[in-house]
Amino acid sequence: MVIEVFVTVNFKDRNYQTNVIVKKEIAWLKIKKIAEEQVKKQWDI
């Protein structure tokens, strides 16, 4: 089973909200890391 988790990430002194779709049993730290990587890919120009 997969779930969608909304995470707020602080990147370059700004807050960004992103969603992460993961398996239900994934640990919170892993979800947070995935969210941070997504935001960095999108906003690190």
Rosetta blueprint (number, residue, H / E / L):
1 M L
2 V E
3 I E
4 E E
5 V E
6 F E
7 V E
8 T E
9 V E
10 N E
11 F E
12 K L
13 D L
14 R E
15 N E
16 Y E
17 Q E
18 T E
19 N E
20 V E
21 I E
22 V E
23 K E
24 K L
25 E L
26 I L
27 A L
28 W H
29 L H
30 K H
31 I H
32 K H
33 K H
34 I H
35 A H
36 E H
37 E H
38 Q H
39 V H
40 K H
41 K H
42 Q H
43 W H
44 D L
45 I L
